[in-house]
C-alpha cells in the first residue's frame, strides 16, 4: 500500500505508485509537469482542458501555485568531483 500525500486541498498528490512518484493532479496519471509544459509551450487553459476533459480549471491553477511555491525555496549547488 502506498503512502500518498496531497497538497493544495488535494489537487496535487504524490504517490510513489503513480507516475514514479511525480506530483500528479488528484491522483490521476496526469503530472503537474505535463500541464506546466503545455502552459510554457503557449497552450491556453481552454486547450488543456479540452485535451484532458477530466481536469478542472482549479487543477491548472494548483499546478501553477505548486511551481511558484517550489521557486520560493532556496537552493544551493554543490560541485561534484
C-alpha positions as CSV (number, residue, x, y, z in Angstrom):
1,X,0.0,0.0,0.0
2,X,1.4,3.4,-1.0
3,X,1.7,6.4,1.3
4,X,0.3,9.2,-0.9
5,X,0.4,12.8,0.3
6,X,-1.6,15.7,-1.1
7,X,-1.2,19.5,-1.3
8,X,-3.4,22.4,-2.3
9,X,-6.7,20.9,-1.0
10,X,-5.9,17.6,-2.6
11,X,-5.4,19.0,-6.1
12,X,-1.7,17.9,-6.2
13,X,-0.9,14.4,-5.0
14,X,2.3,12.5,-4.7
15,X,2.1,8.7,-4.6
16,X,5.1,6.5,-5.2
17,X,2.9,4.1,-7.1
18,X,1.6,6.6,-9.6
19,X,3.9,8.2,-12.3
20,X,7.0,7.2,-10.4
21,X,6.1,9.5,-7.5
22,X,5.9,12.7,-9.5
23,X,3.3,15.2,-8.5
24,X,0.0,14.4,-10.2
25,X,-3.3,16.1,-10.4
26,X,-5.8,14.5,-7.9
27,X,-4.1,11.1,-8.2
28,X,-4.7,10.9,-11.9
29,X,-1.9,9.8,-14.3
30,X,-1.5,13.4,-15.4
31,X,1.6,15.1,-13.9
32,X,1.8,18.7,-12.9
33,X,4.9,18.8,-15.0
34,X,2.9,17.9,-18.1
35,X,0.4,20.7,-17.5
36,X,3.2,23.2,-16.8
37,X,4.9,22.2,-20.0
38,X,1.7,22.8,-22.0
39,X,1.4,26.2,-20.5
40,X,5.1,27.0,-21.2
41,X,4.6,26.0,-24.8
42,X,1.8,28.6,-25.1
43,X,-1.3,26.4,-24.8
44,X,-4.3,28.1,-23.2
45,X,-6.2,26.8,-20.2
46,X,-9.1,26.0,-22.6
47,X,-6.8,23.9,-24.9
48,X,-5.5,21.9,-21.9
49,X,-9.0,21.3,-20.6
50,X,-10.1,20.2,-24.0
51,X,-7.2,17.7,-24.2
52,X,-7.8,16.5,-20.6
53,X,-11.6,16.7,-20.0
54,X,-11.3,15.1,-16.5
55,X,-9.4,18.2,-15.3
56,X,-10.9,21.4,-13.8
57,X,-9.6,24.9,-14.1
58,X,-8.7,24.8,-10.4
59,X,-6.3,21.9,-11.2
60,X,-4.3,24.1,-13.6
61,X,-4.1,26.9,-11.0
62,X,-2.9,24.3,-8.5
63,X,-0.1,23.4,-10.9
64,X,1.0,27.0,-11.1
65,X,0.8,27.5,-7.4
66,X,2.8,24.4,-6.7
67,X,5.5,25.6,-9.2
68,X,5.6,29.1,-7.6
69,X,6.0,27.6,-4.1
70,X,8.9,25.5,-5.3
71,X,10.6,28.6,-6.8
72,X,10.2,30.3,-3.4
73,X,12.6,27.8,-1.8
74,X,16.3,28.5,-1.5
75,X,18.6,26.1,-3.4
76,X,22.4,25.5,-3.1
77,X,24.5,24.0,-5.8
78,X,27.3,21.6,-4.8
79,X,30.2,20.7,-7.0
80,X,30.5,17.0,-7.7
81,X,34.0,15.7,-8.4
